[in-house]
Structures are given as structure tokens and as C-alpha cells.
Amino acid sequence: MGRYFSNIVQSISTIWTGMNITLKHLFTPSITLQYPEERWEMPERARNQLFNDIDDCIGCDQCARACPVDCIYIETEKVGEDIDLGLTSKGTKKRLKVLRFDIDMSLCCYCGLCTYPCPTECLIMTPHYEASVYDRTDLLYKYAKPWEYDDLESADASKDTDKEAATAG
């Protein structure tokens, strides 16, 4: 009989505790965010969308080697010393043509391990977090600009033909 009354007292105290919590939250203002119009500000070091500044990329392949899920695809080509690919923003001379720099964000685990070994700091995690698409193939981001290098090659070829014409004439 004593156990019966102790169970009643315990259940009443449990209900009272739950009701106190409910009453505390009943009169506090809500913090609901109206999502499409309002967005949460992401923390400073949040790991979200990857971005590569291809103008600073030297094609060293260190980010692809550090990626645990192999979602970064890089193809480079070594150029001769006579071709100038320019400099990065930190003054590093580019020695490789970046023919392909693709990131498959459908495979990415957003760990950020690929951003640390980059010597030119061109691969970064952005605060952009809304990347929903209807087709998974749209999550393959292509950063390389092969048309820039085609222009360089045609310019070098025209220089060579100009030199040949000057020596022949």
C-alpha cells in the first residue's frame, strides 16, 4: 500500500516539473525564422560550399590528395619556359596549365581538409549553404577555364609565325 502512494506522489511531482517548464516557455517570445525572407547568419568558420579561385590555382594537386572522399578532380599540363601563365595574387609563378578543376559536391563531406594544404589559399569554404538542385549532375562544379589557355597557345603560335616571317623576309 505504501508503494501505491509513493508512485502517486512521484507522478504528481513529475507532472508539476513538466508544467513548470511549459509555463516558463509559454510567455517567452518565439524566435521562429521566416526562412525564405530571413536567413541565419553562419558562424565565421562554418564549413559549407567549396570555392576555388582558379586565377590563383597553381595546379599542385595537394587539395585532391588531402580529400578523404576523392571529390576533387584536377588535370594539369606542364608548359614550356617560353609560355607565361602569369602570377598568382601572392606572386607565385604558375608553371602548370590547369586543364580541369572540378569539385563534385554530391560526394563532398564538408570536412574542410582540402583547404588547409593549399599553398596559394585559393580553395576556401564559403558561407553559402543553399545548394539544393533537382539533378545530381548539377553538383559538379567546373572551375577551370580552358579557353584562356587556348588564347595563350594561339598567341604563342602567332608569335612563332611572326618570327618565322621576319627571319624569312
N, C-alpha and C positions, 0 to 999 in steps of 0.2 A: 504494500500500500504506500509506503514511503517513496518507493521508486516512481510510482504513478504521479505523485505531487511534485517530485523533483523534475520530472520530464515536463510538466505543465509550466513550472517556474522558468525552466531553461528556454522553452519555446516562446514564452511571453517576453523574456529579456532579448532573445534573438530578433523577434518581430519589432520590439522597441528600438533596437540598434539600427535595423534596416529603415525604419520610418524616420529616425533622426537624420540619417544620411539623405533620405529623399527630401525632407523638409529643408535641409541646408541648401540643396541644389535647386529647389523649387523657385526660390526668389533671386537666384543669380542670373545675370543677363546671359543670353545664349551667344555663342561665338561661331555660329554657323557661317560658312563662307559660301557665297553665291558664286560657284566655280567659273562659269564662262566669263563673267564680268570681272570677278576678283580672283587673284591668284596668290598663293602663298609665296613669300619671298624665300628662296632657297638659302640654306646656310652657305657661308663663304667657301668651304671646302667640300661641298656636296659633289658626289660623283654622278654625273649624268651623261649627256651626249658627248661623244668624242668629236673633236675637230682638228684638222691638220691644216696648217698654213703652208701650202705647197711651195710658196715662194722662198721659205726658209728651210725647207726639207733638203738634206744633202744625200738622201737615199742610203743611209748607213745600215739599215735593216735591224737596228738594235731593238726597236719597238716591237717588231714582228717576232723576234726571238724571245722577248720577255713575256709576250702574250700567252697565258696559260691555255687558251682555247683556240689559238691559231685563227683569229678572225681578221688579221691584217695581212693583206697580200701586196707585196712590193716586187716590182721588176725594175731593174736598173740596167744601164748600159754605160760602159766606160767610154769616155770621149778622148780624142787626142789633145795634146797640149795646145794646139793652134786654135781650138774651139773654146770660146769663153762663155761659160754658162752663167756668169755673174757671181755676185756675193750674197750671202745671207744678211739679215739685219744686224748680226753681230760681227760681220766682217769675215766669216769663214768662206773660203773659195769652194764653189761647187765643182766636183770632179766627176760626178755621175749624173747621167740623164735619168730622171725618174719617169719611166715609161708607164708604169702602173702603180698607183697607190690607192687601194680600195680597202674599206673597212666594212665588214658585214656585221651590222648592229643587231641582227637577229641572233647571232652567236655570242656577242659580247656579254660578259658577265659584270661589266661596270666596276671592275676591281681597281682600275687606275694604275696597274703595274706597268703598262706600256708608256706612261707619260714620264716616269722617273729617269729611264736611261737615255732619253733623247738629248743629244749634246747641244742642239740648237733650240731646244724648248719650243718646237713648232707643233707638237702634238699635245693638246690640252683637253681637259674635261670642261665643258661649258655648263652654264646653269640651265640650259634648255632641257626640259624633261618631257615635253609633249611630242612624242614621236610615233603616234599610232597611225598605221596605214592599213589599207584593205588587202594589199598584196605583199607577201613577204619579200619578194624580189625588190620592192621599193626601199628596203632597208639596207641595200648595198650602196654605200656612198663612194663615189669615184672622185678623187681629188686631183689626180694627175691631169696635166694639160698637154697632151701630145702635140697639139697644133703649134704651141710655142716653139718646140724643138724642130718641127718641120720647117718653120720660118728660118730658124738658125741655120739648118743644113742647106736650105736653098740660098741663103745669103752667103754662106761659105762657098757654095758651088759657084755662085755668080762671081765671087772674088777670084776664084781659081780661073774661071774662063776669062775674066778681065786681065789677069796676069799673063795668061797664055796669049791673048790677043795683043797685049803690049809688047811681049817678047817677040812675037811673030812679025809684028808690023814695024 
